[in-house]
Amino acid sequence: MAQSDPILDIEGFRYKTISFAEYIKEVNQNSASINSKQLSVLSSKAMVAPMSARNFSPSFSYSKGAYYYLVPSTPYISPSSNTYSLSGTLEGWGKRQAREDFANTEVARNESELNSLKKTVESDAIFAYLDTLRVKLNWLIFKKAINELSALKEKDSQKSIADLSSTLNNISNDLKFFGYGLITFVGKPSDEGFIPQGDAINTYPRNLKLDDLISEALS
């Protein structure tokens, strides 16, 4: 934990502070859904070579014995013969190229789905991170107010302290929920929650154009 980061004294809650950049990096590296889709990409790439190979499979067989007609008046004769056969597969024109094209298309499809999935998971993780930071800031504000009222040591402030403490308890539970929720995006179990680093949301206004947003979303 960074020493400059405010300490959250929440009973029964163990946590690790994490910066925004570090968290997004963890998500991209360890997300179960992203890793699963990456395996699909690798699998489809591995199929390109065998799908592009020539389909030529000759076979040779040998059998002994033959079928004969049974005639009642003829004494039994055991027939015998030797039978040989040679067979193979001859592909029609274009089949090999069609298989190769299909394999390459599967690679492109899986890569496209992976890129789309990464954007979706990353967007969800960003919103979850900001929501957790918002709850953390609320917790710090209420905790600061309680400490300042407690320092006054006045009887009139006791009711306010009690009300604020009740609200702080609810916020603490929310913060636990959001902190453990951030763990789900990194695909590994932990008994520690993640808490965003810092005590402020450093966001700046931007002038956005609708057409640019749509174009960027579709790219």
Residue frames as qw, qx, qy, qz and C-alpha x, y, z in Angstrom:
[[0.000, 0.888, 0.461, 0.000, 0.00, 0.00, 0.00],
 [0.366, 0.543, -0.044, 0.755, 1.28, 3.45, -0.87],
 [0.354, -0.311, -0.540, 0.698, 2.05, 5.43, 2.25],
 [0.081, 0.054, -0.029, -0.995, 0.42, 8.57, 0.85],
 [0.412, -0.305, -0.657, -0.553, -2.86, 6.77, 0.27],
 [0.498, -0.398, 0.293, -0.713, -5.54, 7.21, 2.98],
 [0.082, 0.060, -0.980, 0.169, -6.03, 4.18, 5.23],
 [0.622, -0.266, -0.315, -0.666, -9.52, 2.70, 5.23],
 [0.104, -0.178, 0.854, -0.478, -10.24, 1.30, 8.68],
 [0.738, -0.043, -0.224, -0.636, -13.05, -1.10, 7.79],
 [0.563, -0.313, 0.712, -0.281, -13.63, -4.09, 10.05],
 [0.760, 0.127, 0.637, -0.038, -13.20, -7.46, 8.38],
 [0.653, 0.751, 0.094, -0.019, -11.99, -6.00, 5.09],
 [0.578, -0.425, 0.424, 0.553, -8.52, -6.70, 3.74],
 [0.570, 0.798, 0.190, -0.041, -7.60, -4.82, 0.62],
 [0.611, -0.144, 0.296, 0.720, -4.81, -3.80, -1.71],
 [0.222, 0.822, 0.044, -0.524, -4.62, -0.34, -3.24],
 [0.622, 0.153, 0.585, 0.497, -4.07, -0.39, -6.98],
 [0.054, 0.467, -0.181, -0.864, -3.53, 2.35, -9.53],
 [0.692, 0.523, 0.155, -0.473, -5.74, 2.68, -12.59],
 [0.470, 0.627, -0.574, -0.239, -2.97, 1.75, -15.04],
 [0.076, -0.311, 0.933, -0.161, -1.92, -1.26, -12.96],
 [0.580, 0.200, 0.642, -0.460, -5.50, -2.48, -12.67],
 [0.703, 0.577, -0.066, -0.411, -6.23, -2.29, -16.41],
 [0.293, 0.559, -0.771, -0.086, -2.95, -4.13, -17.08],
 [0.304, -0.119, 0.894, -0.307, -4.02, -6.88, -14.65],
 [0.684, 0.387, 0.366, -0.498, -7.39, -7.15, -16.37],
 [0.623, 0.624, -0.348, -0.319, -5.88, -7.54, -19.85],
 [0.199, 0.483, -0.851, 0.058, -3.36, -10.13, -18.64],
 [0.069, -0.062, 0.937, -0.338, -5.52, -12.25, -16.33],
 [0.629, 0.137, 0.129, -0.754, -9.15, -11.93, -17.41],
 [0.538, 0.010, 0.842, -0.028, -10.56, -15.46, -17.75],
 [0.626, 0.650, 0.384, -0.196, -12.81, -14.54, -20.69],
 [0.299, 0.855, -0.356, -0.230, -9.97, -12.81, -22.57],
 [0.232, -0.485, 0.838, 0.097, -7.56, -15.70, -21.98],
 [0.640, 0.234, 0.722, -0.120, -10.18, -18.19, -23.11],
 [0.590, 0.775, 0.134, -0.185, -10.71, -16.30, -26.36],
 [0.064, 0.786, -0.584, -0.195, -6.95, -16.05, -26.87],
 [0.483, -0.175, 0.857, 0.046, -6.82, -19.85, -26.75],
 [0.661, 0.563, 0.475, -0.146, -9.45, -19.95, -29.49],
 [0.346, 0.877, -0.257, -0.215, -7.24, -17.71, -31.63],
 [0.175, -0.575, 0.791, 0.114, -4.21, -19.96, -31.07],
 [0.616, 0.117, 0.775, -0.083, -6.28, -23.06, -31.81],
 [0.628, 0.717, 0.244, -0.178, -7.60, -21.65, -35.08],
 [0.185, 0.832, -0.489, -0.188, -4.08, -20.65, -36.14],
 [0.390, -0.358, 0.848, 0.042, -2.84, -24.18, -35.43],
 [0.680, 0.355, 0.629, -0.128, -5.51, -25.57, -37.78],
 [0.408, 0.785, -0.188, -0.426, -4.35, -23.55, -40.79],
 [0.007, 0.532, -0.808, -0.252, -1.46, -25.89, -41.70],
 [0.337, 0.070, 0.939, -0.010, -3.38, -29.20, -41.56],
 [0.496, 0.645, 0.458, -0.358, -6.39, -27.67, -43.31],
 [0.327, 0.796, -0.304, -0.409, -4.09, -26.41, -46.10],
 [0.302, -0.364, 0.853, 0.221, -2.39, -29.79, -46.66],
 [0.497, 0.170, -0.636, -0.565, -3.24, -32.02, -49.62],
 [0.746, -0.107, 0.467, -0.463, -5.86, -34.65, -48.86],
 [0.652, 0.384, -0.615, -0.223, -4.30, -37.81, -50.32],
 [0.540, -0.368, 0.670, -0.352, -4.93, -41.02, -48.42],
 [0.620, 0.257, -0.667, -0.324, -4.21, -44.22, -50.38],
 [0.668, -0.303, 0.580, -0.355, -5.12, -47.62, -48.95],
 [0.465, 0.305, -0.792, -0.253, -4.26, -51.22, -49.92],
 [0.706, -0.208, 0.481, -0.477, -6.23, -54.29, -48.84],
 [0.340, 0.249, -0.880, -0.216, -5.97, -58.06, -49.34],
 [0.711, -0.114, 0.411, -0.559, -8.65, -60.68, -48.69],
 [0.113, 0.198, -0.952, -0.205, -8.83, -64.44, -49.15],
 [0.270, 0.354, 0.852, -0.277, -12.00, -66.37, -49.90],
 [0.184, 0.003, -0.445, -0.876, -14.87, -65.79, -52.29],
 [0.614, 0.170, 0.383, -0.669, -18.62, -65.99, -52.51],
 [0.085, 0.080, -0.907, -0.405, -20.07, -69.05, -54.27],
 [0.676, -0.079, -0.158, -0.716, -23.51, -70.29, -55.27],
 [0.383, -0.167, 0.868, -0.268, -24.78, -73.37, -53.36],
 [0.641, 0.143, -0.506, -0.559, -26.16, -76.06, -55.65],
 [0.778, -0.313, 0.380, -0.391, -27.90, -78.96, -53.76],
 [0.981, 0.183, 0.051, -0.030, -26.79, -81.71, -56.16],
 [0.550, 0.651, -0.398, 0.339, -23.16, -80.61, -56.25],
 [0.772, -0.323, -0.374, 0.399, -20.75, -81.91, -53.61],
 [0.279, -0.947, -0.027, 0.156, -19.43, -79.28, -51.23],
 [0.709, 0.327, -0.029, 0.625, -16.37, -77.53, -52.55],
 [0.365, -0.766, -0.148, 0.508, -14.53, -74.95, -50.51],
 [0.506, 0.796, 0.109, 0.314, -13.86, -72.03, -52.85],
 [0.565, -0.563, 0.044, 0.601, -10.67, -70.07, -52.65],
 [0.474, 0.718, 0.178, 0.477, -9.36, -66.96, -54.30],
 [0.457, -0.351, -0.163, 0.801, -7.14, -63.99, -53.58],
 [0.160, 0.870, 0.387, 0.262, -8.54, -60.48, -53.85],
 [0.460, -0.200, -0.090, 0.860, -6.44, -57.31, -53.91],
 [0.117, 0.886, 0.401, 0.203, -7.62, -53.73, -53.92],
 [0.423, -0.120, -0.077, 0.895, -5.95, -50.32, -54.05],
 [0.009, 0.850, 0.480, 0.215, -7.89, -47.16, -53.40],
 [0.382, -0.132, -0.155, 0.901, -7.14, -43.51, -52.79],
 [0.084, 0.822, 0.437, -0.355, -8.75, -40.08, -52.49],
 [0.378, 0.228, 0.343, 0.829, -8.63, -37.68, -55.40],
 [0.010, 0.610, 0.398, -0.685, -9.82, -34.21, -54.47],
 [0.395, 0.764, 0.447, 0.246, -11.81, -32.07, -56.80],
 [0.400, 0.389, 0.002, 0.830, -10.40, -28.77, -57.96],
 [0.158, -0.612, 0.013, -0.774, -10.54, -25.98, -55.39],
 [0.752, -0.540, -0.363, -0.102, -11.28, -28.08, -52.31],
 [0.694, -0.164, -0.283, 0.641, -7.84, -27.60, -50.78],
 [0.157, 0.299, -0.002, 0.941, -7.98, -23.85, -51.38],
 [0.489, -0.584, -0.317, -0.565, -11.48, -23.73, -49.89],
 [0.778, -0.460, -0.372, 0.212, -10.26, -25.46, -46.73],
 [0.533, -0.010, -0.165, 0.830, -7.32, -23.08, -46.45],
 [0.089, -0.450, -0.155, -0.875, -9.57, -20.05, -46.96],
 [0.646, -0.594, -0.379, -0.294, -11.96, -21.34, -44.31],
 [0.744, -0.323, -0.330, 0.482, -9.12, -21.85, -41.81],
 [0.328, 0.132, -0.058, 0.933, -7.79, -18.33, -42.40],
 [0.319, -0.544, -0.292, -0.719, -11.30, -16.92, -42.05],
 [0.727, -0.545, -0.417, 0.027, -11.66, -18.65, -38.68],
 [0.586, -0.142, -0.233, 0.763, -8.42, -17.02, -37.53],
 [0.045, 0.309, 0.115, 0.943, -9.65, -13.59, -38.61],
 [0.523, -0.579, -0.414, -0.470, -13.04, -14.15, -36.95],
 [0.735, -0.476, -0.390, 0.285, -11.53, -15.21, -33.63],
 [0.451, -0.014, -0.124, 0.884, -9.07, -12.31, -33.67],
 [0.157, -0.448, -0.237, -0.848, -11.89, -9.86, -34.35],
 [0.658, -0.586, -0.412, -0.231, -13.98, -11.34, -31.52],
 [0.691, -0.278, -0.336, 0.577, -10.95, -11.16, -29.21],
 [0.223, 0.187, -0.017, 0.957, -10.43, -7.46, -29.94],
 [0.403, -0.520, -0.317, -0.683, -14.11, -6.77, -29.37],
 [0.749, -0.487, -0.443, 0.065, -14.10, -8.76, -26.13],
 [0.554, -0.075, -0.278, 0.781, -11.04, -6.90, -24.86],
 [0.041, -0.342, -0.073, -0.936, -12.76, -3.56, -25.40],
 [0.604, -0.525, -0.388, -0.457, -15.93, -4.75, -23.65],
 [0.768, -0.380, -0.411, 0.311, -14.12, -6.23, -20.64],
 [0.432, 0.052, -0.180, 0.882, -11.85, -3.21, -20.34],
 [0.215, -0.460, -0.179, -0.843, -14.81, -0.81, -20.47],
 [0.713, -0.540, -0.389, -0.221, -16.67, -2.75, -17.78],
 [0.725, -0.231, -0.343, 0.551, -13.53, -2.84, -15.63],
 [0.217, 0.270, -0.057, 0.936, -13.05, 0.93, -16.00],
 [0.445, -0.543, -0.228, -0.675, -16.60, 1.67, -14.88],
 [0.805, -0.441, -0.390, 0.069, -16.21, -0.74, -11.94],
 [0.589, -0.013, -0.265, 0.763, -12.96, 0.96, -10.94],
 [0.020, -0.364, -0.020, -0.931, -14.52, 4.43, -11.06],
 [0.631, -0.544, -0.344, -0.432, -17.59, 3.27, -9.12],
 [0.787, -0.334, -0.382, 0.351, -15.34, 1.85, -6.41],
 [0.390, 0.120, -0.158, 0.899, -13.33, 5.07, -6.29],
 [0.286, -0.518, -0.203, -0.780, -16.56, 7.08, -5.96],
 [0.756, -0.539, -0.347, -0.132, -17.65, 4.98, -2.97],
 [0.705, -0.124, -0.300, 0.631, -14.18, 5.31, -1.46],
 [0.145, 0.331, -0.042, 0.931, -14.34, 9.11, -1.70],
 [0.542, -0.578, -0.257, -0.553, -17.74, 9.09, 0.02],
 [0.821, -0.374, -0.371, 0.221, -16.26, 6.95, 2.79],
 [0.530, 0.059, -0.212, 0.819, -13.37, 9.39, 3.28],
 [0.132, -0.490, -0.099, -0.856, -15.73, 12.39, 3.43],
 [0.699, -0.567, -0.269, -0.344, -17.95, 10.83, 6.09],
 [0.809, -0.231, -0.327, 0.431, -14.96, 9.56, 8.07],
 [0.340, 0.254, -0.137, 0.895, -13.42, 13.03, 8.05],
 [0.362, -0.561, -0.153, -0.729, -16.69, 14.62, 9.22],
 [0.814, -0.478, -0.327, -0.045, -16.97, 12.13, 12.11],
 [0.701, -0.064, -0.273, 0.656, -13.38, 12.78, 13.20],
 [0.114, 0.385, -0.039, 0.915, -13.88, 16.55, 13.14],
 [0.564, -0.574, -0.202, -0.557, -17.11, 16.34, 15.17],
 [0.850, -0.345, -0.350, 0.191, -15.50, 13.96, 17.64],
 [0.529, 0.153, -0.246, 0.797, -12.65, 16.42, 18.17],
 [0.194, -0.580, -0.059, -0.789, -15.14, 19.07, 19.31],
 [0.306, -0.139, -0.833, 0.440, -16.18, 16.92, 22.28],
 [0.339, -0.057, 0.157, -0.926, -19.57, 18.58, 22.50],
 [0.386, 0.205, 0.839, -0.324, -22.76, 16.83, 23.58],
 [0.544, 0.585, 0.139, -0.585, -24.76, 18.42, 20.79],
 [0.373, 0.562, -0.623, -0.396, -22.59, 16.72, 18.20],
 [0.360, -0.178, 0.907, -0.122, -23.19, 13.19, 19.50],
 [0.673, 0.448, 0.498, -0.314, -26.42, 12.67, 17.55],
 [0.508, 0.767, -0.267, -0.288, -24.78, 13.89, 14.36],
 [0.031, -0.536, 0.842, 0.057, -21.86, 11.56, 14.96],
 [0.538, 0.070, 0.812, -0.217, -24.26, 8.63, 15.46],
 [0.670, 0.628, 0.230, -0.322, -26.13, 9.44, 12.24],
 [0.361, 0.765, -0.495, -0.199, -22.93, 9.83, 10.26],
 [0.250, -0.391, 0.884, -0.051, -21.53, 6.61, 11.74],
 [0.680, 0.281, 0.627, -0.256, -24.63, 4.70, 10.65],
 [0.624, 0.746, -0.047, -0.229, -24.27, 6.02, 7.11],
 [0.085, 0.714, -0.690, -0.083, -20.54, 5.29, 7.16],
 [0.535, -0.147, 0.823, -0.122, -21.28, 1.69, 8.10],
 [0.734, 0.529, 0.382, -0.189, -23.52, 1.33, 5.04],
 [0.418, 0.836, -0.330, -0.136, -20.87, 2.91, 2.83],
 [0.266, -0.547, 0.793, 0.002, -18.29, 0.50, 4.29],
 [0.691, 0.152, 0.700, -0.100, -20.42, -2.45, 3.21],
 [0.634, 0.753, 0.092, -0.153, -20.78, -0.94, -0.26],
 [0.128, 0.819, -0.550, -0.096, -17.04, -0.46, -0.48],
 [0.513, -0.265, 0.816, -0.011, -16.45, -4.10, 0.44],
 [0.730, 0.455, 0.494, -0.128, -18.85, -5.16, -2.30],
 [0.503, 0.852, -0.119, -0.085, -17.20, -2.98, -4.95],
 [0.148, -0.739, 0.655, 0.053, -13.69, -3.82, -3.77],
 [0.581, -0.095, 0.808, 0.028, -14.26, -7.56, -4.09],
 [0.680, 0.635, 0.319, -0.179, -16.10, -6.95, -7.36],
 [0.255, 0.845, -0.417, -0.215, -12.92, -5.58, -8.93],
 [0.415, -0.394, 0.816, 0.082, -11.27, -8.95, -8.31],
 [0.750, 0.341, 0.550, -0.139, -13.69, -10.69, -10.69],
 [0.547, 0.814, -0.097, -0.170, -12.18, -8.91, -13.67],
 [0.060, 0.727, -0.682, -0.045, -8.68, -10.29, -13.09],
 [0.863, 0.149, -0.413, -0.250, -9.74, -13.94, -13.07],
 [0.529, 0.170, -0.738, 0.383, -8.01, -15.12, -9.91],
 [0.595, -0.671, -0.435, -0.081, -9.36, -15.82, -6.41],
 [0.315, 0.330, -0.417, 0.786, -8.24, -13.61, -3.55],
 [0.396, -0.638, -0.614, 0.243, -9.26, -12.85, 0.01],
 [0.224, -0.439, -0.076, 0.867, -8.23, -9.23, -0.56],
 [0.387, 0.818, 0.422, -0.052, -10.30, -6.63, -2.33],
 [0.481, 0.239, 0.185, 0.823, -8.96, -4.00, -4.70],
 [0.074, -0.871, -0.329, 0.358, -9.29, -0.34, -3.74],
 [0.508, 0.744, 0.104, 0.422, -8.45, 2.42, -6.23],
 [0.588, -0.183, -0.187, 0.765, -5.37, 4.42, -5.38],
 [0.118, 0.249, 0.079, 0.958, -5.62, 8.09, -4.46],
 [0.004, 0.520, 0.666, -0.534, -8.29, 10.31, -2.95],
 [0.292, 0.599, 0.004, -0.746, -9.49, 12.19, -6.02],
 [0.689, 0.447, 0.547, 0.162, -10.90, 11.52, -9.47],
 [0.156, -0.542, 0.310, 0.765, -8.64, 13.34, -11.91],
 [0.462, 0.500, 0.676, 0.282, -10.92, 13.78, -14.89],
 [0.068, -0.383, 0.135, 0.911, -10.98, 16.65, -17.32],
 [0.572, 0.601, 0.362, -0.426, -13.78, 17.89, -19.60],
 [0.315, -0.113, 0.692, 0.639, -13.59, 17.10, -23.29],
 [0.517, 0.459, -0.021, -0.722, -15.51, 18.41, -26.27],
 [0.397, -0.003, 0.898, 0.187, -16.82, 15.31, -28.02],
 [0.469, 0.272, -0.331, -0.773, -18.55, 14.97, -31.38],
 [0.820, 0.059, 0.425, -0.379, -21.22, 12.32, -31.85],
 [0.814, 0.529, -0.205, -0.125, -19.93, 11.25, -35.28],
 [0.251, 0.626, -0.701, 0.233, -16.42, 10.80, -33.90],
 [0.502, -0.286, 0.694, -0.429, -17.72, 8.69, -31.01],
 [0.887, 0.256, 0.225, -0.310, -19.72, 6.45, -33.35],
 [0.659, 0.634, -0.404, 0.005, -16.78, 6.07, -35.74],
 [0.009, 0.561, -0.762, 0.324, -14.43, 5.17, -32.89],
 [0.679, -0.127, 0.579, -0.433, -16.91, 2.68, -31.43],
 [0.893, 0.382, 0.100, -0.218, -17.29, 0.92, -34.79],
 [0.428, 0.716, -0.551, 0.032, -13.56, 0.79, -35.50]]
